[in-house]
Amino acid sequence: MSRFIKSIRGMHDVLPDDSFRWQSFEAIIRQLMGSYGYREIRMPIVESTDLFCRSIGEVTDIVEKEMYTFEDRNGDKLSLRPEGTASCVRAGIQHGLLHNQVQRLWYNGPMFRHERPQKGRYRQFHQFGVEVFGIATADIDAELILIGARLWQQLDLKGIRLELNTLGSSQTRAEYKQVLVDYLNQHRELLDEDSLRRLESNPLRILDSKNPAMKELLDNAPSMVAHLDDESSQQFDKLKASLDATGIEYSVNPRLVRGLDYYCKTVFEWVTDELGAQGTICAGGRYDGLVEQLGGKPTAAAGFALGIERILALLEAQQELQAESVDLYLVLLGDACEIAGLQLSEKIRQQIPGVKLITNCGGGSIKSQMKKADKSGARIAMILAEDELSRQQVTVKYLREDKPQASVGFDELINFITEL
């Protein structure tokens, strides 16, 4: 029997050497969304299971196989949220944010799916999501895509391409679905086990199959574009014109479908070839019927979500990410210096916001404290011993540069650190 309890498979700790990368990414998305006028919303992790059955679809893989579902002490059936859109819609309806209003919202947090863990796919994963309510026109679809493009630019990510498609209105999608089922039923012997299971429950997902043995069959399948309604076709043309005007490169992928039942009209994915099978790093589209489906008034809606773990994995693959650095380490020798050092540290933090300063705690010889200073990654060690304290100064020792040590008075220290 193991002496200690390990984390649950597919649910990972973010250790201190990695957490600063998360913080940096979160700071970028917070600034980015503010620049577009979007506001943050935070939803609970646990929701009614019925919310996801009604939104995602009871016969989808997520609901049938992947959700963490349980009964609480009152006998209510609850689930850990597998995605954010349904929760965001529920919150909007419940708090009166959606009817006859325009809302631009974003969120960031953990989601849960009981999938087979692999690189870029975990059972607890983190999503950054954006949702817009109350705008039915193609310009907001373009804005959502532009936000993604600007994010890749700010992160300095390369090799990400945009794929587009349109699924048409809910009615034309249902009509096309029947045409597709009729075609696939004529070739049942060519379908793999997964496709046969989806044939009755979610046939559009068969188009997204990666099975090479089915490629010719799917290439010859009836095209969604040929069955589009005029409104969806015109909206898709306007979206492409907007992207052309803003210099966003894209390709139209007629086999692109989203795995959730609530999508209609525009769908899109940002993909990369650098993460193996998990090549989609951001995906979204329009879901005009979902608010009404969950009990609200008819409301136009669109959005996207991205997996933060996949983005960070791509950053790691493309860039040499340096460990988070410490600016200063304060070495303190003797009881009087420890007290004076605490006072001095607080003065520095007060007057230089954002400075990264470690104050030695736990005592130790100068040799042991200097080892700690070096291990911390600090650029500079400031030494305060009895001689320095009597002269009201610190000895500055450069740890990463070939510079002579120097003495700096307490009254000069703030300016000295600021100039660094």
ZIURKA-V748722 format. One record per residue. N is the residue number from 0. SS is DSSP state (alpha for helix, beta for strand, coil for the rest). OMEGA is omega in degrees with one decimal (NA if undefined). D_CENTER is the distance of its C-alpha to the mean C-alpha in whole Angstrom. Layout:
n: [N;N]
ss: [SS;SS]
omega: [OMEGA;OMEGA]
d_center: [D_CENTER;D_CENTER]
This chain:
n: [0;1;2;3;4;5;6;7;8;9;10;11;12;13;14;15;16;17;18;19;20;21;22;23;24;25;26;27;28;29;30;31;32;33;34;35;36;37;38;39;40;41;42;43;44;45;46;47;48;49;50;51;52;53;54;55;56;57;58;59;60;61;62;63;64;65;66;67;68;69;70;71;72;73;74;75;76;77;78;79;80;81;82;83;84;85;86;87;88;89;90;91;92;93;94;95;96;97;98;99;100;101;102;103;104;105;106;107;108;109;110;111;112;113;114;115;116;117;118;119;120;121;122;123;124;125;126;127;128;129;130;131;132;133;134;135;136;137;138;139;140;141;142;143;144;145;146;147;148;149;150;151;152;153;154;155;156;157;158;159;160;161;162;163;164;165;166;167;168;169;170;171;172;173;174;175;176;177;178;179;180;181;182;183;184;185;186;187;188;189;190;191;192;193;194;195;196;197;198;199;200;201;202;203;204;205;206;207;208;209;210;211;212;213;214;215;216;217;218;219;220;221;222;223;224;225;226;227;228;229;230;231;232;233;234;235;236;237;238;239;240;241;242;243;244;245;246;247;248;249;250;251;252;253;254;255;256;257;258;259;260;261;262;263;264;265;266;267;268;269;270;271;272;273;274;275;276;277;278;279;280;281;282;283;284;285;286;287;288;289;290;291;292;293;294;295;296;297;298;299;300;301;302;303;304;305;306;307;308;309;310;311;312;313;314;315;316;317;318;319;320;321;322;323;324;325;326;327;328;329;330;331;332;333;334;335;336;337;338;339;340;341;342;343;344;345;346;347;348;349;350;351;352;353;354;355;356;357;358;359;360;361;362;363;364;365;366;367;368;369;370;371;372;373;374;375;376;377;378;379;380;381;382;383;384;385;386;387;388;389;390;391;392;393;394;395;396;397;398;399;400;401;402;403;404;405;406;407;408;409;410;411;412;413;414;415;416;417;418;419]
ss: [coil;coil;coil;coil;coil;coil;coil;coil;coil;coil;coil;coil;coil;coil;coil;alpha;alpha;alpha;alpha;alpha;alpha;alpha;alpha;alpha;alpha;alpha;alpha;alpha;alpha;alpha;alpha;alpha;alpha;alpha;alpha;coil;coil;coil;beta;beta;coil;coil;coil;coil;coil;beta;beta;beta;alpha;alpha;alpha;alpha;alpha;alpha;alpha;coil;coil;coil;coil;coil;alpha;alpha;alpha;alpha;alpha;alpha;coil;coil;beta;beta;beta;coil;coil;coil;coil;coil;beta;beta;beta;beta;coil;coil;coil;coil;alpha;alpha;alpha;alpha;alpha;alpha;alpha;alpha;alpha;alpha;coil;coil;coil;coil;coil;coil;coil;coil;beta;beta;beta;beta;beta;beta;beta;beta;beta;beta;coil;coil;coil;coil;coil;beta;coil;coil;beta;coil;coil;beta;beta;beta;beta;beta;beta;beta;beta;beta;beta;coil;coil;coil;coil;alpha;alpha;alpha;alpha;alpha;alpha;alpha;alpha;alpha;alpha;alpha;alpha;alpha;alpha;alpha;alpha;alpha;alpha;coil;coil;coil;coil;coil;beta;beta;beta;beta;beta;beta;coil;coil;coil;alpha;alpha;alpha;alpha;alpha;alpha;alpha;alpha;alpha;alpha;alpha;alpha;alpha;alpha;alpha;alpha;coil;coil;alpha;alpha;alpha;coil;coil;alpha;alpha;alpha;alpha;alpha;alpha;alpha;alpha;alpha;coil;alpha;alpha;alpha;alpha;alpha;alpha;coil;coil;coil;alpha;alpha;alpha;alpha;alpha;alpha;alpha;alpha;coil;coil;coil;coil;coil;alpha;alpha;alpha;coil;coil;alpha;alpha;alpha;alpha;alpha;alpha;alpha;alpha;alpha;alpha;alpha;alpha;alpha;alpha;alpha;alpha;coil;coil;coil;coil;coil;beta;beta;coil;coil;coil;coil;coil;coil;coil;coil;coil;coil;coil;beta;beta;beta;beta;beta;beta;beta;beta;coil;coil;coil;coil;coil;coil;coil;coil;beta;beta;beta;beta;beta;beta;beta;coil;coil;coil;alpha;alpha;alpha;alpha;coil;coil;coil;coil;coil;coil;coil;beta;beta;beta;beta;beta;beta;beta;alpha;alpha;alpha;alpha;alpha;alpha;alpha;alpha;alpha;alpha;alpha;coil;coil;coil;coil;coil;coil;coil;coil;coil;beta;beta;beta;beta;beta;coil;coil;alpha;alpha;alpha;alpha;alpha;alpha;alpha;alpha;alpha;alpha;alpha;alpha;alpha;alpha;alpha;alpha;alpha;coil;coil;coil;coil;coil;beta;beta;beta;coil;coil;coil;coil;coil;coil;alpha;alpha;alpha;alpha;alpha;alpha;alpha;alpha;alpha;alpha;alpha;coil;coil;coil;beta;beta;beta;beta;beta;coil;alpha;alpha;alpha;alpha;alpha;alpha;coil;beta;beta;beta;beta;beta;beta;coil;coil;coil;coil;coil;coil;coil;beta;beta;beta;beta;alpha;alpha;alpha;alpha;alpha;alpha;alpha;alpha;alpha;alpha;coil]
omega: [-178.3;-179.1;-178.0;-178.4;179.4;175.8;-179.1;-178.7;178.5;178.7;-166.0;171.1;170.2;-173.6;-175.9;179.8;-179.7;-171.0;-179.6;177.3;175.0;-179.3;179.4;179.0;-179.1;177.7;179.5;-177.5;178.0;178.9;-178.5;-177.3;175.1;-178.8;176.3;178.3;178.5;-178.6;-177.1;171.5;179.6;-177.6;178.4;179.6;-178.0;178.7;172.2;178.9;-178.1;178.9;-177.0;175.0;-177.9;-175.9;-176.3;-178.3;-174.4;-176.5;174.9;178.2;-176.7;-176.7;-175.2;-168.2;-162.1;-175.0;170.9;-173.4;-178.4;173.7;176.4;-174.3;177.7;-178.8;178.1;179.7;-175.2;178.7;166.6;-172.3;177.2;178.0;-170.0;-172.8;-178.8;178.5;179.9;177.1;178.4;179.3;179.9;177.6;-175.1;-174.8;173.8;-176.1;-165.0;-170.2;179.8;178.8;170.3;177.5;171.4;-171.3;172.7;-179.9;-177.8;179.6;-176.6;173.4;-172.4;173.2;-179.3;178.9;174.7;-175.7;173.7;-178.1;179.7;178.9;-177.0;-179.9;162.4;179.2;-174.3;-178.7;163.9;-176.1;179.8;-179.7;177.3;-179.3;172.7;177.6;-173.3;-171.1;-173.9;-178.0;178.9;173.3;178.5;179.9;178.9;178.0;178.4;176.5;177.4;-179.5;179.5;177.8;178.5;178.9;-178.3;177.4;-177.8;177.1;-177.7;171.5;177.6;-177.9;-176.6;174.4;-177.1;168.1;171.4;-178.9;-178.3;178.0;179.3;-178.4;-178.7;176.5;179.2;179.5;178.7;-180.0;-179.9;177.2;-179.6;179.8;179.2;179.1;-177.2;177.9;178.3;-177.5;-175.9;-176.9;-179.8;-176.7;175.0;-174.4;-179.1;-179.6;176.7;178.5;-177.8;-173.0;-179.0;-173.2;-175.2;-170.7;179.9;-179.5;177.7;179.5;-176.5;-177.3;177.9;-179.0;-177.1;-179.4;-178.9;-173.2;-178.2;178.7;-176.8;176.4;-178.4;-179.5;176.9;-176.9;175.1;-176.6;-178.7;-177.9;-177.1;168.9;-175.5;-176.7;-179.8;179.3;179.5;179.9;179.2;177.4;178.6;177.5;-179.1;178.0;178.5;179.3;176.4;-177.3;-178.0;173.8;178.9;178.3;-178.6;169.6;176.9;-179.8;-176.0;178.8;-179.2;173.8;176.9;-173.5;-177.4;-172.4;-169.8;-178.0;174.1;178.8;-172.2;167.5;-179.5;175.6;167.6;-173.2;177.0;176.8;-171.6;-177.5;177.8;-175.7;-177.7;-172.6;179.1;-179.3;179.7;-176.9;178.5;-178.8;-174.7;179.4;-171.6;-176.5;-169.4;-178.3;177.8;179.6;-179.2;171.9;178.6;175.1;178.8;-174.2;174.0;-176.6;176.6;179.9;174.9;175.5;176.2;177.6;-175.2;179.1;-180.0;178.4;-179.9;176.3;178.2;175.4;-178.8;-179.6;-173.9;-173.2;170.8;-176.5;180.0;176.7;178.1;-174.9;173.5;-179.0;-169.2;172.6;-177.2;179.0;-174.9;-176.2;178.6;-175.5;-178.1;179.9;178.1;178.5;179.4;179.8;176.8;178.6;-178.8;179.7;-179.0;177.2;178.8;-179.0;-179.9;-171.9;177.8;-180.0;177.7;178.9;178.9;-173.0;173.5;174.8;-179.4;175.4;178.5;176.9;-179.5;178.2;178.2;179.6;-178.5;179.6;177.9;175.0;177.8;179.6;-179.5;-179.4;-179.4;-177.1;-178.2;176.3;-171.3;168.7;174.6;-174.0;177.6;175.3;-175.0;179.8;179.2;-178.4;179.7;179.0;179.7;179.2;174.2;172.0;-178.0;178.3;-179.8;-176.4;-176.0;-177.8;178.8;179.5;177.6;177.1;-175.7;174.6;-178.2;179.0;-180.0;-176.0;178.9;-168.0;-178.1;178.7;-179.5;-179.0;179.9;-179.5;177.9;NA]
d_center: [37;34;35;31;28;25;22;21;20;17;16;15;16;15;18;19;19;15;14;15;12;10;12;12;9;9;12;11;9;12;14;13;13;16;18;17;19;16;16;14;15;14;15;17;16;19;20;23;23;25;22;20;23;24;21;20;23;25;26;23;21;19;22;24;23;19;19;20;23;26;29;29;33;33;33;30;27;24;21;17;15;14;11;11;13;16;16;15;19;20;20;21;24;25;25;27;24;24;28;29;26;24;20;17;14;11;9;7;8;9;10;13;15;18;18;20;17;17;15;12;12;13;14;12;9;6;4;3;7;10;14;17;20;24;24;25;26;24;23;20;19;20;18;15;15;16;13;11;14;15;11;12;16;15;13;16;15;17;18;16;18;17;19;20;22;24;25;27;28;28;32;32;29;31;34;33;31;35;36;34;35;38;38;36;39;41;39;38;40;37;34;33;32;29;30;33;31;28;31;32;29;26;28;26;24;27;26;23;25;25;28;30;34;32;32;35;35;32;33;36;34;35;32;30;31;35;34;32;33;34;32;29;31;31;28;26;29;28;24;26;28;25;23;27;28;25;25;21;22;22;23;24;24;26;25;21;21;18;18;18;22;21;20;23;24;21;18;16;14;13;14;15;18;17;15;18;18;14;15;12;9;8;11;13;16;19;20;23;25;22;23;27;26;25;28;27;29;28;25;24;20;17;13;10;7;4;4;3;7;8;7;9;12;12;13;15;17;18;18;20;18;21;21;21;24;27;29;32;34;37;39;42;45;47;47;48;45;43;43;44;41;39;40;39;36;35;37;35;32;33;34;31;28;25;28;27;30;31;34;36;37;39;42;43;45;44;44;41;39;39;38;35;34;34;32;29;29;30;32;35;37;39;42;44;47;51;52;49;49;53;52;49;47;44;44;41;41;38;36;35;37;41;42;45;45;45;47;45;46;44;45;44;41;38;39;39;36;34;36;34]
